[in-house]
Amino acid sequence: MRLSLRARLTLTYGVLFFTAGVLLLGVTYVLFNQQLSRSNTKVLATHTGPGPAPRNDTSQVIAESRRLFEEERGELRDAALTSLVTQGSIALLVVGGAAAGFGWLIAGRVLTPLHRVTDTARRIAGSPAADRGLHERIALRGPHDEVKELADTFDTMVERLDRSFDGQRRFVANASHELRTPLTLGRALVEVAMHRESASPDVRQLGETLLQINTRHERLITGLLLLARSENEITVRAPVDLADVVTHVASQTALEAKDAGIAVETDTAEAMTTGDALLLERAVQNLLENGVRHNTESGRVRISSRTRDGHAILEVSNSGPAVPPYEIPALFEPFRRLDADRIVTAKGAGLGLSIVQSIVRAHDGTITAVPNPSGGLHVTVTLPPPPAPA
């Protein structure tokens, strides 16, 4: 069992207090015992002082009196020491318990700023997209001590990260927009050259190759723009039924799946959520296209939507090559694929799953992927339910 810092501080404070109390009680016991012995010695010295020799009967009376005095002295000493130990222990337990309670309260008061730092860091780390939660600050007020210095340092670090992520998103969006124009112009020039009557077969073949490269670059630019957009916070949300989205996307992808010899199976049931319908449609499209393109001959893709515990569930499963479990986290990173990276013949730009993950996180959802026993992936998207009507 792991104790919290507050519990450890209270335990340390309580142990030190009880140790000091026991030592104090022991010293008091020794000093009290010595004082009793010293007082009894003085009393005995008073009764046995110099004087004329007593008679026999007087000696017997004195001896009996001394014996009785010794017994009473012992009983009084034992009673006093027992009372000291008993009452002192009770007092130590009561005062120690009160001190431990006050120590618990004081430790909680002292650790309150640290709890604030921890809660803020936890909210930022648990944000659907970490770079969107970096606008939050601790802004701790109080004396300039070690805790405030820690909070100010944390705020400075988060502010720098926020600026860095924001600059990165703006750069990707601006660069993608700037690259779209020359790509469009290049496509137009290639098409004009290909469709000339004087164009030779070699020119036409070269034009087809250039158009394929241009198409891949356009797909890459579009993916980067969508990735930058999906990482922004969604301000306008509307009710969306994933069943309608799945049906629409499946009809659009039917031709590509038929040409590839892939059978697409749909199983749709109402799955309501809220968000950006276009972004959710793109997420479903990317998952379905990913299942079709990364498949085997005469393979299959199954896509379904349903509601579970109020949450909208989207599942996409496909056949295909075996995927090692340790490779799955890397598939959600940009420009990562199981095949060779950044080659012209690649089936995609390596942004499909990373875009899906960004869109799902922007909608406060989760996405998981597990390998199918027979090959391929089984991807599950969970989106929050729509808010209850006021």
C-alpha positions as CSV (number, residue, x, y, z in Angstrom):
1,M,0.0,0.0,0.0
2,R,1.4,3.3,-1.1
3,L,1.0,6.2,1.4
4,S,0.4,9.7,0.2
5,L,2.8,12.5,1.1
6,R,0.3,13.9,3.5
7,A,0.0,10.6,5.3
8,R,3.8,10.2,5.5
9,L,4.2,13.7,6.9
10,T,1.5,13.0,9.5
11,L,3.1,9.6,10.4
12,T,6.5,11.1,10.7
13,Y,5.2,13.9,12.9
14,G,3.2,11.5,15.0
15,V,6.2,9.1,15.5
16,L,8.5,11.9,16.5
17,F,5.9,13.3,18.9
18,F,5.3,9.9,20.5
19,T,9.1,9.2,20.7
20,A,9.7,12.5,22.4
21,G,6.7,11.9,24.8
22,V,8.0,8.4,25.8
23,L,11.5,9.8,26.5
24,L,9.9,12.6,28.5
25,L,7.8,10.1,30.5
26,G,10.9,7.9,31.1
27,V,13.0,10.8,32.3
28,T,10.1,12.0,34.6
29,Y,9.8,8.4,36.0
30,V,13.5,8.2,36.8
31,L,13.6,11.6,38.4
32,F,10.5,10.9,40.4
33,N,11.8,7.6,41.6
34,Q,15.1,9.2,42.7
35,Q,13.2,12.0,44.5
36,L,11.1,9.4,46.4
37,S,14.2,7.4,47.4
38,R,16.0,10.6,48.6
39,S,13.0,11.7,50.7
40,N,12.6,8.2,52.3
41,T,16.3,8.2,53.2
42,K,15.9,11.5,55.0
43,V,12.9,10.2,56.9
44,L,14.7,7.1,57.9
45,A,17.7,9.1,59.0
46,T,15.4,11.2,61.2
47,H,14.0,8.0,62.9
48,T,17.4,6.4,63.4
49,G,19.4,9.4,64.6
50,P,21.8,9.3,67.7
51,G,20.4,9.1,71.2
52,P,20.3,7.0,74.4
53,A,20.0,3.2,73.9
54,P,16.4,2.2,74.1
55,R,15.1,-0.6,76.3
56,N,14.1,-4.0,74.9
57,D,10.4,-3.2,74.6
58,T,11.1,0.1,73.1
59,S,13.4,-1.5,70.6
60,Q,10.7,-3.9,69.6
61,V,8.2,-1.1,69.1
62,I,10.8,0.8,67.0
63,A,11.6,-2.2,64.9
64,E,7.9,-2.9,64.3
65,S,7.3,0.8,63.5
66,R,10.2,0.7,61.0
67,R,8.8,-2.4,59.4
68,L,5.4,-0.8,59.0
69,F,6.9,2.4,57.7
70,E,9.0,0.4,55.1
71,E,5.8,-1.4,53.9
72,E,3.8,1.9,53.7
73,R,6.8,3.5,52.0
74,G,6.9,0.8,49.3
75,E,3.2,0.8,48.8
76,L,3.2,4.6,48.4
77,R,6.2,4.5,46.1
78,D,4.6,1.8,43.9
79,A,1.3,3.6,43.8
80,A,2.9,6.9,42.9
81,L,5.0,5.3,40.1
82,T,2.0,3.3,38.8
83,S,-0.1,6.4,38.8
84,L,2.6,8.3,37.0
85,V,3.1,5.7,34.3
86,T,-0.6,5.0,33.8
87,Q,-1.9,8.6,33.8
88,G,1.2,9.8,31.9
89,S,0.6,7.1,29.2
90,I,-3.0,8.1,28.9
91,A,-2.2,11.7,28.7
92,L,0.5,11.0,26.1
93,L,-2.0,9.0,24.0
94,V,-4.6,11.7,24.1
95,V,-2.2,14.5,23.4
96,G,-0.4,12.5,20.8
97,G,-3.7,11.7,19.0
98,A,-4.6,15.4,19.1
99,A,-1.2,16.3,17.8
100,A,-1.5,13.7,14.9
101,G,-4.9,15.2,14.0
102,F,-3.5,18.7,14.0
103,G,-0.5,17.4,12.0
104,W,-2.9,15.9,9.4
105,L,-4.7,19.2,9.0
106,I,-1.5,21.3,8.9
107,A,0.0,18.9,6.3
108,G,-3.1,19.2,4.2
109,R,-2.9,23.0,4.4
110,V,0.7,23.0,3.4
111,L,0.2,20.6,0.5
112,T,-2.8,22.4,-0.9
113,P,-0.7,24.3,-3.5
114,L,1.0,21.1,-4.6
115,H,-2.4,19.5,-5.1
116,R,-3.4,22.4,-7.3
117,V,-0.2,21.9,-9.3
118,T,-1.0,18.2,-9.6
119,D,-4.6,18.8,-10.6
120,T,-3.7,21.3,-13.3
121,A,-1.0,18.9,-14.7
122,R,-3.5,16.0,-14.7
123,R,-6.2,18.1,-16.5
124,I,-3.6,19.1,-19.2
125,A,-2.4,15.5,-19.6
126,G,-5.9,14.1,-19.7
127,S,-7.1,16.6,-22.3
128,P,-8.4,14.9,-25.5
129,A,-5.6,16.7,-27.3
130,A,-2.7,17.6,-25.0
131,D,-1.7,20.7,-27.0
132,R,-5.3,22.1,-26.7
133,G,-5.2,22.1,-22.9
134,L,-1.9,24.0,-22.7
135,H,-3.7,27.3,-22.4
136,E,-4.5,26.6,-18.7
137,R,-2.2,28.0,-16.0
138,I,-1.9,27.4,-12.3
139,A,-1.4,31.1,-11.4
140,L,-0.6,30.3,-7.8
141,R,-0.9,33.2,-5.4
142,G,0.8,33.5,-2.0
143,P,4.3,33.9,-0.5
144,H,7.2,33.4,-2.8
145,D,8.4,30.0,-1.5
146,E,9.5,26.7,-3.0
147,V,5.9,25.7,-3.9
148,K,5.2,29.0,-5.7
149,E,8.5,28.7,-7.5
150,L,7.5,25.3,-8.7
151,A,4.1,26.5,-9.9
152,D,5.6,29.5,-11.7
153,T,8.2,27.2,-13.4
154,F,5.4,24.9,-14.5
155,D,3.4,27.8,-15.9
156,T,6.4,29.0,-17.9
157,M,7.0,25.6,-19.3
158,V,3.4,25.2,-20.4
159,E,3.3,28.6,-21.9
160,R,6.4,27.8,-24.1
161,L,4.8,24.5,-25.1
162,D,1.6,26.2,-26.0
163,R,3.4,28.7,-28.2
164,S,5.4,25.9,-29.8
165,F,2.3,23.8,-30.7
166,D,0.4,26.8,-31.9
167,G,3.3,27.9,-34.2
168,Q,3.6,24.3,-35.5
169,R,-0.1,24.2,-36.4
170,R,0.0,27.6,-38.1
171,F,3.1,26.6,-40.0
172,V,1.6,23.3,-41.3
173,A,-1.6,25.1,-42.3
174,N,0.1,28.0,-44.1
175,A,2.7,25.7,-45.8
176,S,0.0,23.4,-47.0
177,H,-2.1,26.3,-48.4
178,E,1.0,27.7,-50.2
179,L,1.9,24.3,-51.7
180,R,-1.6,23.7,-53.1
181,T,-1.2,26.4,-55.8
182,P,1.9,25.1,-57.5
183,L,0.6,21.5,-57.3
184,T,-2.6,22.6,-59.0
185,L,-0.7,24.5,-61.6
186,G,1.7,21.6,-62.2
187,R,-1.3,19.3,-62.7
188,A,-2.8,21.6,-65.3
189,L,0.4,21.9,-67.2
190,V,0.9,18.1,-67.3
191,E,-2.6,17.5,-68.5
192,V,-2.3,20.1,-71.2
193,A,1.0,18.5,-72.4
194,M,-0.6,15.0,-72.3
195,H,-3.6,15.9,-74.4
196,R,-1.8,17.6,-77.2
197,E,-2.3,15.8,-80.5
198,S,1.5,15.9,-81.1
199,A,2.2,14.2,-77.8
200,S,4.1,10.9,-78.2
201,P,3.3,7.8,-76.2
202,D,6.4,8.3,-74.1
203,V,5.2,11.8,-73.2
204,R,1.7,10.4,-72.3
205,Q,3.3,7.7,-70.2
206,L,5.5,10.3,-68.4
207,G,2.4,12.5,-67.9
208,E,0.5,9.6,-66.3
209,T,3.4,9.0,-63.9
210,L,3.7,12.7,-63.1
211,L,-0.1,12.9,-62.4
212,Q,0.2,9.9,-60.0
213,I,3.0,11.7,-58.2
214,N,1.0,14.9,-58.2
215,T,-2.1,13.2,-56.9
216,R,-0.1,11.7,-54.0
217,H,1.3,15.1,-53.2
218,E,-2.2,16.6,-53.3
219,R,-3.4,13.9,-51.0
220,L,-0.6,14.6,-48.6
221,I,-1.3,18.3,-48.6
222,T,-5.0,17.7,-48.0
223,G,-4.1,15.3,-45.2
224,L,-1.8,17.9,-43.5
225,L,-4.5,20.5,-43.7
226,L,-7.1,18.2,-42.3
227,L,-4.7,17.1,-39.5
228,A,-4.0,20.8,-38.6
229,R,-7.8,21.5,-38.6
230,S,-8.7,18.4,-36.5
231,E,-6.2,19.4,-33.9
232,N,-8.0,22.7,-33.3
233,E,-10.8,22.9,-30.8
234,I,-14.3,22.2,-32.1
235,T,-16.4,25.2,-31.2
236,V,-19.6,24.4,-33.1
237,R,-21.1,20.9,-32.4
238,A,-24.3,19.4,-33.9
239,P,-26.0,16.0,-33.4
240,V,-24.6,13.3,-35.7
241,D,-25.8,9.8,-36.2
242,L,-22.8,7.5,-37.1
243,A,-25.2,5.1,-38.8
244,D,-26.0,7.7,-41.5
245,V,-22.3,8.6,-41.8
246,V,-21.3,4.9,-42.3
247,T,-24.0,4.3,-44.9
248,H,-22.9,7.4,-46.9
249,V,-19.2,6.6,-46.7
250,A,-19.8,3.0,-47.6
251,S,-21.7,4.0,-50.8
252,Q,-18.9,6.4,-51.8
253,T,-16.2,3.7,-51.3
254,A,-18.1,0.9,-53.0
255,L,-16.5,1.5,-56.4
256,E,-12.9,1.5,-55.0
257,A,-13.6,-1.6,-52.9
258,K,-15.1,-3.4,-56.0
259,D,-12.1,-2.6,-58.2
260,A,-9.8,-3.9,-55.4
261,G,-11.9,-7.1,-55.0
262,I,-12.7,-6.3,-51.4
263,A,-16.1,-7.1,-49.9
264,V,-17.5,-4.4,-47.6
265,E,-20.0,-5.5,-45.0
266,T,-22.0,-2.9,-43.1
267,D,-24.0,-3.3,-39.9
268,T,-25.5,0.0,-38.9
269,A,-27.6,0.9,-35.8
270,E,-28.4,4.3,-34.4
271,A,-25.3,5.8,-32.7
272,M,-25.9,9.4,-31.8
273,T,-23.1,11.8,-30.8
274,T,-22.3,15.5,-31.3
275,G,-19.5,17.1,-33.2
276,D,-18.4,18.3,-36.7
277,A,-20.2,16.1,-39.2
278,L,-17.6,16.7,-42.0
279,L,-14.7,15.7,-39.7
280,L,-16.5,12.6,-38.4
281,E,-17.3,11.6,-42.1
282,R,-13.6,12.0,-42.9
283,A,-12.6,9.8,-39.9
284,V,-15.0,7.0,-41.1
285,Q,-13.8,7.4,-44.6
286,N,-10.2,7.1,-43.6
287,L,-10.9,4.0,-41.6
288,L,-12.8,2.4,-44.4
289,E,-10.3,3.3,-47.1
290,N,-7.5,2.1,-44.8
291,G,-9.3,-1.3,-44.4
292,V,-9.7,-1.6,-48.2
293,R,-6.2,-0.5,-49.3
294,H,-4.3,-2.5,-46.7
295,N,-5.9,-5.8,-47.4
296,T,-5.4,-9.0,-49.3
297,E,-6.9,-10.2,-52.5
298,S,-10.6,-11.2,-52.1
299,G,-10.4,-9.8,-48.6
300,R,-13.2,-8.2,-46.6
301,V,-14.0,-5.2,-44.5
302,R,-16.7,-5.0,-41.9
303,I,-17.9,-1.7,-40.5
304,S,-20.6,-1.3,-37.9
305,S,-22.1,1.4,-35.7
306,R,-24.1,0.9,-32.5
307,T,-24.7,2.4,-29.0
308,R,-23.2,1.0,-25.8
309,D,-23.8,2.5,-22.4
310,G,-25.0,5.7,-24.1
311,H,-21.8,6.1,-26.1
312,A,-21.6,5.9,-29.9
313,I,-19.4,3.0,-31.0
314,L,-17.8,2.6,-34.5
315,E,-16.0,-0.6,-35.3
316,V,-14.0,-1.3,-38.5
317,S,-12.4,-4.7,-39.0
318,N,-10.6,-6.0,-42.1
319,S,-8.6,-8.9,-43.2
320,G,-5.0,-8.5,-44.3
321,P,-1.5,-9.1,-43.4
322,A,-0.6,-9.9,-39.8
323,V,0.1,-6.8,-37.7
324,P,2.5,-7.2,-34.7
325,P,0.9,-5.8,-31.6
326,Y,4.0,-3.7,-30.8
327,E,3.6,-2.0,-34.2
328,I,0.1,-0.7,-33.6
329,P,1.0,2.5,-31.6
330,A,3.3,3.6,-34.4
331,L,0.5,3.3,-37.0
332,F,-1.2,6.3,-35.4
333,E,1.8,8.5,-35.9
334,P,2.1,10.7,-39.0
335,F,3.9,9.2,-42.0
336,R,4.2,5.8,-40.4
337,R,3.2,2.6,-42.3
338,L,4.0,-1.0,-42.1
339,D,5.5,-0.9,-45.6
340,A,8.3,1.3,-46.9
341,D,7.9,4.9,-45.9
342,R,7.6,7.9,-48.3
343,I,7.7,6.0,-51.6
344,V,5.7,6.8,-54.7
345,T,4.1,3.4,-54.9
346,A,2.8,3.6,-51.3
347,K,-0.9,3.2,-50.9
348,G,-1.2,6.3,-48.8
349,A,0.7,9.2,-47.3
350,G,0.7,7.6,-43.8
351,L,-1.6,10.2,-42.4
352,G,-4.9,8.3,-42.4
353,L,-4.9,6.9,-38.8
354,S,-3.2,9.9,-37.4
355,I,-6.0,12.1,-38.8
356,V,-8.6,9.7,-37.4
357,Q,-7.0,9.8,-34.0
358,S,-6.9,13.7,-34.0
359,I,-10.5,13.9,-35.1
360,V,-11.6,11.4,-32.4
361,R,-9.7,13.2,-29.7
362,A,-11.1,16.5,-30.8
363,H,-14.5,15.0,-30.2
364,D,-13.5,13.9,-26.7
365,G,-13.5,10.2,-27.8
366,T,-11.1,7.3,-27.7
367,I,-9.7,5.0,-30.4
368,T,-8.2,1.6,-29.9
369,A,-6.8,-1.0,-32.4
370,V,-6.0,-4.6,-31.9
371,P,-4.7,-7.2,-34.4
372,N,-7.1,-9.8,-35.7
373,P,-6.0,-13.4,-35.2
374,S,-6.3,-14.1,-38.9
375,G,-4.6,-10.8,-39.9
376,G,-5.6,-7.2,-40.3
377,L,-6.8,-4.8,-37.7
378,H,-9.9,-4.3,-35.6
379,V,-10.4,-0.6,-34.8
380,T,-12.9,0.6,-32.2
381,V,-13.9,4.3,-31.9
382,T,-15.9,5.4,-28.9
383,L,-17.6,8.8,-28.9
384,P,-19.5,10.5,-26.0
385,P,-23.3,10.6,-26.1
386,P,-25.1,13.9,-27.0
387,P,-25.9,16.1,-24.0
388,A,-29.3,15.6,-22.4
389,P,-31.9,18.2,-23.5
390,A,-32.3,21.1,-21.0
